[in-house]
Amino acid sequence: MKRIVLCAWLGTTLALAAATAAEEPTSHPKDVERGKELFLRYCSGCHGEDGRGEAKTFRPSVGNLAVRELMDQVPDEYLFTVIKSGGAAVGKNAAMPAWGKQLADQDIWDIIGFVRTLATY
């Protein structure tokens, strides 16, 4: 069951990621340590400290950010859009909040830099 859900999620995510990254991707500087601090403060409640989506608090079903095969296929620009504008902005669960009013763009890039370190398997 989990494999089917992951595959469906991956397919939808990749299609949306391709549309989001239609322009040439740009490289943004990222402070991974700052990103970790922000991730733990804003994201770990649902995604867990390790990004696997197994937080001990109320949470919707969230993507596992520790799966390298998935994360290697998702462009930074897509992650930026999800974090800044929320899940609904890319056709995902609206329970993923839009953090654009609380976080500066650089904060979001720093979180993305940290999220990239979570893909360990």
Summary of the structure (lengths in Angstrom):
residues: 121
radius of gyration: 13.3
end to end distance: 19.2
largest distance: 38.2
contacts: 332
relative contact order: 0.21
helix: 55%
strand: 0%
